[in-house]
Amino acid sequence: MPKVPPYDTGKIKIGCRYDPPLRDQYNPDQDWIQEWLLGIEKDWFEKTENLIEYAIYIIVIYSVLTLLGRP
């Protein structure tokens, strides 16, 4: 990552020791909360991806319960 050049005022250099952050500051939960507060709708691909993920979870839970003898 290229370093940001400092601002030179003549006497001092502002930002000469500044290192930009190396990673994204937000996790997926924070992104979801921000999108929800701003009213941003997800596109159809993300909605479909989430539905498939939830369906897999339900199938796995049902299979485990069935194997344990609790249908």
LOLUM-333919 format. One record per residue (C-alpha): residue number from 1; residue in three letters; x, y, z; chain. Coordinates in steps of 0.2 Angstrom, whole numbers, plus 5000, padded with zeros to 4 digits. Layout:
<kemars>
<kemar><i>NUM</i><aa>ALA</aa><X>X</X><Y>Y</Y><Z>Z</Z><ch>A</ch></kemar>
...
</kemars>
This chain:
<kemars>
<kemar><i>1</i><aa>MET</aa><X>5000</X><Y>5000</Y><Z>5000</Z><ch>A</ch></kemar>
<kemar><i>2</i><aa>PRO</aa><X>5008</X><Y>5017</Y><Z>4995</Z><ch>A</ch></kemar>
<kemar><i>3</i><aa>LYS</aa><X>5011</X><Y>5028</Y><Z>5009</Z><ch>A</ch></kemar>
<kemar><i>4</i><aa>VAL</aa><X>5002</X><Y>5045</Y><Z>5010</Z><ch>A</ch></kemar>
<kemar><i>5</i><aa>PRO</aa><X>5015</X><Y>5059</Y><Z>5007</Z><ch>A</ch></kemar>
<kemar><i>6</i><aa>PRO</aa><X>5015</X><Y>5072</Y><Z>5022</Z><ch>A</ch></kemar>
<kemar><i>7</i><aa>TYR</aa><X>5010</X><Y>5090</Y><Z>5020</Z><ch>A</ch></kemar>
<kemar><i>8</i><aa>ASP</aa><X>5025</X><Y>5101</Y><Z>5022</Z><ch>A</ch></kemar>
<kemar><i>9</i><aa>THR</aa><X>5021</X><Y>5118</Y><Z>5030</Z><ch>A</ch></kemar>
<kemar><i>10</i><aa>GLY</aa><X>5039</X><Y>5124</Y><Z>5029</Z><ch>A</ch></kemar>
<kemar><i>11</i><aa>LYS</aa><X>5043</X><Y>5120</Y><Z>5048</Z><ch>A</ch></kemar>
<kemar><i>12</i><aa>ILE</aa><X>5035</X><Y>5104</Y><Z>5051</Z><ch>A</ch></kemar>
<kemar><i>13</i><aa>LYS</aa><X>5028</X><Y>5089</Y><Z>5040</Z><ch>A</ch></kemar>
<kemar><i>14</i><aa>ILE</aa><X>5010</X><Y>5085</Y><Z>5045</Z><ch>A</ch></kemar>
<kemar><i>15</i><aa>GLY</aa><X>5006</X><Y>5066</Y><Z>5043</Z><ch>A</ch></kemar>
<kemar><i>16</i><aa>CYS</aa><X>5024</X><Y>5060</Y><Z>5040</Z><ch>A</ch></kemar>
<kemar><i>17</i><aa>ARG</aa><X>5021</X><Y>5046</Y><Z>5053</Z><ch>A</ch></kemar>
<kemar><i>18</i><aa>TYR</aa><X>5003</X><Y>5042</Y><Z>5047</Z><ch>A</ch></kemar>
<kemar><i>19</i><aa>ASP</aa><X>5000</X><Y>5024</Y><Z>5042</Z><ch>A</ch></kemar>
<kemar><i>20</i><aa>PRO</aa><X>4983</X><Y>5021</Y><Z>5034</Z><ch>A</ch></kemar>
<kemar><i>21</i><aa>PRO</aa><X>4973</X><Y>5007</Y><Z>5041</Z><ch>A</ch></kemar>
<kemar><i>22</i><aa>LEU</aa><X>4977</X><Y>4990</Y><Z>5034</Z><ch>A</ch></kemar>
<kemar><i>23</i><aa>ARG</aa><X>4960</X><Y>4982</Y><Z>5034</Z><ch>A</ch></kemar>
<kemar><i>24</i><aa>ASP</aa><X>4941</X><Y>4986</Y><Z>5033</Z><ch>A</ch></kemar>
<kemar><i>25</i><aa>GLN</aa><X>4935</X><Y>4993</Y><Z>5049</Z><ch>A</ch></kemar>
<kemar><i>26</i><aa>TYR</aa><X>4917</X><Y>4985</Y><Z>5048</Z><ch>A</ch></kemar>
<kemar><i>27</i><aa>ASN</aa><X>4911</X><Y>4968</Y><Z>5050</Z><ch>A</ch></kemar>
<kemar><i>28</i><aa>PRO</aa><X>4896</X><Y>4960</Y><Z>5041</Z><ch>A</ch></kemar>
<kemar><i>29</i><aa>ASP</aa><X>4884</X><Y>4964</Y><Z>5055</Z><ch>A</ch></kemar>
<kemar><i>30</i><aa>GLN</aa><X>4889</X><Y>4982</Y><Z>5055</Z><ch>A</ch></kemar>
<kemar><i>31</i><aa>ASP</aa><X>4886</X><Y>4983</Y><Z>5037</Z><ch>A</ch></kemar>
<kemar><i>32</i><aa>TRP</aa><X>4869</X><Y>4975</Y><Z>5038</Z><ch>A</ch></kemar>
<kemar><i>33</i><aa>ILE</aa><X>4864</X><Y>4987</Y><Z>5052</Z><ch>A</ch></kemar>
<kemar><i>34</i><aa>GLN</aa><X>4870</X><Y>5002</Y><Z>5042</Z><ch>A</ch></kemar>
<kemar><i>35</i><aa>GLU</aa><X>4861</X><Y>4996</Y><Z>5026</Z><ch>A</ch></kemar>
<kemar><i>36</i><aa>TRP</aa><X>4845</X><Y>4993</Y><Z>5036</Z><ch>A</ch></kemar>
<kemar><i>37</i><aa>LEU</aa><X>4846</X><Y>5010</Y><Z>5044</Z><ch>A</ch></kemar>
<kemar><i>38</i><aa>LEU</aa><X>4848</X><Y>5019</Y><Z>5027</Z><ch>A</ch></kemar>
<kemar><i>39</i><aa>GLY</aa><X>4835</X><Y>5008</Y><Z>5019</Z><ch>A</ch></kemar>
<kemar><i>40</i><aa>ILE</aa><X>4846</X><Y>5000</Y><Z>5006</Z><ch>A</ch></kemar>
<kemar><i>41</i><aa>GLU</aa><X>4839</X><Y>4985</Y><Z>4998</Z><ch>A</ch></kemar>
<kemar><i>42</i><aa>LYS</aa><X>4850</X><Y>4970</Y><Z>4994</Z><ch>A</ch></kemar>
<kemar><i>43</i><aa>ASP</aa><X>4850</X><Y>4964</Y><Z>4976</Z><ch>A</ch></kemar>
<kemar><i>44</i><aa>TRP</aa><X>4842</X><Y>4947</Y><Z>4971</Z><ch>A</ch></kemar>
<kemar><i>45</i><aa>PHE</aa><X>4858</X><Y>4937</Y><Z>4971</Z><ch>A</ch></kemar>
<kemar><i>46</i><aa>GLU</aa><X>4862</X><Y>4941</Y><Z>4990</Z><ch>A</ch></kemar>
<kemar><i>47</i><aa>LYS</aa><X>4844</X><Y>4937</Y><Z>4995</Z><ch>A</ch></kemar>
<kemar><i>48</i><aa>THR</aa><X>4844</X><Y>4921</Y><Z>4985</Z><ch>A</ch></kemar>
<kemar><i>49</i><aa>GLU</aa><X>4861</X><Y>4917</Y><Z>4993</Z><ch>A</ch></kemar>
<kemar><i>50</i><aa>ASN</aa><X>4854</X><Y>4920</Y><Z>5010</Z><ch>A</ch></kemar>
<kemar><i>51</i><aa>LEU</aa><X>4838</X><Y>4909</Y><Z>5007</Z><ch>A</ch></kemar>
<kemar><i>52</i><aa>ILE</aa><X>4849</X><Y>4894</Y><Z>5001</Z><ch>A</ch></kemar>
<kemar><i>53</i><aa>GLU</aa><X>4860</X><Y>4896</Y><Z>5016</Z><ch>A</ch></kemar>
<kemar><i>54</i><aa>TYR</aa><X>4845</X><Y>4896</Y><Z>5028</Z><ch>A</ch></kemar>
<kemar><i>55</i><aa>ALA</aa><X>4837</X><Y>4881</Y><Z>5019</Z><ch>A</ch></kemar>
<kemar><i>56</i><aa>ILE</aa><X>4853</X><Y>4871</Y><Z>5021</Z><ch>A</ch></kemar>
<kemar><i>57</i><aa>TYR</aa><X>4853</X><Y>4875</Y><Z>5040</Z><ch>A</ch></kemar>
<kemar><i>58</i><aa>ILE</aa><X>4835</X><Y>4869</Y><Z>5041</Z><ch>A</ch></kemar>
<kemar><i>59</i><aa>ILE</aa><X>4839</X><Y>4853</Y><Z>5032</Z><ch>A</ch></kemar>
<kemar><i>60</i><aa>VAL</aa><X>4854</X><Y>4849</Y><Z>5043</Z><ch>A</ch></kemar>
<kemar><i>61</i><aa>ILE</aa><X>4845</X><Y>4852</Y><Z>5059</Z><ch>A</ch></kemar>
<kemar><i>62</i><aa>TYR</aa><X>4830</X><Y>4841</Y><Z>5053</Z><ch>A</ch></kemar>
<kemar><i>63</i><aa>SER</aa><X>4842</X><Y>4828</Y><Z>5048</Z><ch>A</ch></kemar>
<kemar><i>64</i><aa>VAL</aa><X>4851</X><Y>4828</Y><Z>5065</Z><ch>A</ch></kemar>
<kemar><i>65</i><aa>LEU</aa><X>4834</X><Y>4828</Y><Z>5074</Z><ch>A</ch></kemar>
<kemar><i>66</i><aa>THR</aa><X>4828</X><Y>4813</Y><Z>5064</Z><ch>A</ch></kemar>
<kemar><i>67</i><aa>LEU</aa><X>4844</X><Y>4803</Y><Z>5067</Z><ch>A</ch></kemar>
<kemar><i>68</i><aa>LEU</aa><X>4842</X><Y>4806</Y><Z>5085</Z><ch>A</ch></kemar>
<kemar><i>69</i><aa>GLY</aa><X>4825</X><Y>4799</Y><Z>5084</Z><ch>A</ch></kemar>
<kemar><i>70</i><aa>ARG</aa><X>4815</X><Y>4815</Y><Z>5087</Z><ch>A</ch></kemar>
<kemar><i>71</i><aa>PRO</aa><X>4806</X><Y>4819</Y><Z>5071</Z><ch>A</ch></kemar>
</kemars>
